[in-house]
Amino acid sequence: MSVLRKFTLEYGFATTPKLLYTAISTPEGLSRWFADMVVTEDDVFCFKWEGSEQKARLIDCKENEFVHFQWIDEFGQDDDTPFIEMRIHNEPVSSELALIITDYAEDSDLDFNKRLWDSQVRKLQRLFNA
């Protein structure tokens, strides 16, 4: 059995919490940077990438603050641990906005997963800088 390691990444953004929240919480927003296509049915999001797909249940969210997805395995069950949380941190004094991502990966995949997040989030940052 593989052991998953929790990791957290933080990225700066020049946008509003409302626009960033839309990008991380809606199928349309997620399709622009996270996956090739995202479809939903109730609280289940189906993420599709070049011939593969993964489903996740939206466990919790708070408008303009965070979304929390729990991965669903191929048998339709929620996995015990793996989740993705995307949290918006707004520093009121400086007006700096950060997206804080919490995810899990096996030790052997940790560097790859961090680089993948870096790549995906760069796409998201470019959407706001265009």
C-alpha positions as CSV (number, residue, x, y, z in Angstrom):
1,M,0.0,0.0,0.0
2,S,1.4,3.4,-1.0
3,V,1.7,6.2,1.5
4,L,0.5,9.6,0.4
5,R,2.2,12.8,1.5
6,K,0.2,16.0,2.0
7,F,1.7,19.1,0.4
8,T,0.8,22.7,0.1
9,L,1.6,25.3,-2.6
10,E,1.0,29.0,-2.7
11,Y,0.6,31.2,-5.8
12,G,0.1,35.0,-6.0
13,F,-2.6,36.5,-8.1
14,A,-3.5,40.0,-9.4
15,T,-7.3,39.7,-9.5
16,T,-10.3,39.8,-7.2
17,P,-11.4,37.0,-4.8
18,K,-14.7,36.7,-6.8
19,L,-13.0,36.1,-10.1
20,L,-10.5,33.7,-8.7
21,Y,-13.3,31.8,-6.9
22,T,-15.2,31.4,-10.1
23,A,-12.1,30.0,-11.8
24,I,-11.7,27.3,-9.0
25,S,-15.3,26.4,-8.3
26,T,-17.2,26.2,-11.6
27,P,-17.0,23.8,-14.5
28,E,-16.4,26.7,-16.9
29,G,-13.6,28.2,-14.8
30,L,-11.9,24.8,-14.1
31,S,-12.1,23.9,-17.9
32,R,-10.0,27.0,-18.7
33,W,-7.0,25.9,-16.7
34,F,-7.3,22.7,-14.6
35,A,-8.7,20.2,-17.0
36,D,-9.6,19.9,-20.7
37,M,-13.3,19.5,-19.8
38,V,-15.2,19.6,-16.6
39,V,-18.8,18.4,-16.3
40,T,-20.9,18.2,-13.1
41,E,-23.8,16.2,-11.9
42,D,-25.1,17.5,-8.6
43,D,-22.0,17.7,-6.3
44,V,-19.8,15.4,-8.5
45,F,-17.3,17.0,-10.9
46,C,-15.9,14.9,-13.7
47,F,-12.5,16.2,-14.8
48,K,-11.3,15.0,-18.3
49,W,-7.8,15.2,-19.6
50,E,-6.5,13.7,-22.9
51,G,-8.2,10.4,-22.7
52,S,-8.5,10.0,-19.0
53,E,-11.0,11.2,-16.4
54,Q,-11.3,11.5,-12.7
55,K,-14.3,12.2,-10.5
56,A,-14.4,14.3,-7.3
57,R,-17.2,15.2,-5.0
58,L,-17.4,18.8,-3.9
59,I,-17.3,18.3,-0.1
60,D,-17.3,21.9,1.1
61,C,-17.0,25.4,-0.3
62,K,-17.4,29.0,0.9
63,E,-17.9,31.7,-1.7
64,N,-14.8,33.7,-2.5
65,E,-12.8,31.7,0.1
66,F,-12.3,28.0,-0.7
67,V,-13.3,24.7,-2.4
68,H,-12.6,21.2,-1.2
69,F,-12.9,18.2,-3.5
70,Q,-12.7,14.6,-2.4
71,W,-11.6,12.2,-5.1
72,I,-13.9,9.3,-6.0
73,D,-12.3,6.0,-7.0
74,E,-13.2,3.9,-10.0
75,F,-15.9,2.0,-8.0
76,G,-17.7,5.2,-7.1
77,Q,-16.4,5.4,-3.5
78,D,-14.9,8.4,-1.9
79,D,-11.2,7.8,-1.2
80,D,-10.2,7.9,2.4
81,T,-7.6,10.6,2.3
82,P,-6.9,12.2,-1.1
83,F,-8.4,15.5,-1.6
84,I,-7.7,18.9,-3.2
85,E,-8.4,22.1,-1.4
86,M,-8.0,25.4,-3.1
87,R,-8.1,28.3,-0.7
88,I,-8.1,32.0,-1.5
89,H,-6.1,34.1,1.0
90,N,-6.8,37.9,0.8
91,E,-4.3,40.1,2.7
92,P,-6.5,43.1,3.4
93,V,-3.6,45.5,4.2
94,S,-1.6,44.9,1.1
95,S,-4.5,43.7,-1.1
96,E,-2.4,40.7,-2.1
97,L,-4.3,37.7,-3.2
98,A,-2.9,34.1,-2.9
99,L,-4.3,30.7,-4.0
100,I,-3.2,28.1,-1.5
101,I,-3.5,24.5,-2.9
102,T,-3.4,21.4,-0.7
103,D,-3.0,18.1,-2.4
104,Y,-1.6,14.6,-1.8
105,A,1.0,12.5,-3.7
106,E,3.1,9.5,-3.3
107,D,6.8,10.3,-2.5
108,S,7.8,9.1,-5.9
109,D,5.3,11.4,-7.6
110,L,5.7,14.5,-5.3
111,D,8.1,16.5,-7.5
112,F,6.0,15.7,-10.6
113,N,2.8,16.7,-9.0
114,K,4.3,20.0,-7.8
115,R,5.6,20.8,-11.3
116,L,2.2,19.9,-12.7
117,W,0.4,22.3,-10.3
118,D,3.0,25.0,-11.2
119,S,2.2,24.5,-14.9
120,Q,-1.6,24.5,-14.4
121,V,-1.6,27.5,-12.2
122,R,0.6,29.4,-14.6
123,K,-2.3,28.9,-17.1
124,L,-4.7,30.3,-14.6
125,Q,-2.4,33.3,-13.8
126,R,-2.2,34.1,-17.6
127,L,-6.0,34.2,-17.8
128,F,-5.9,37.2,-15.3
129,N,-2.9,38.9,-16.9
130,A,-4.3,38.7,-20.5
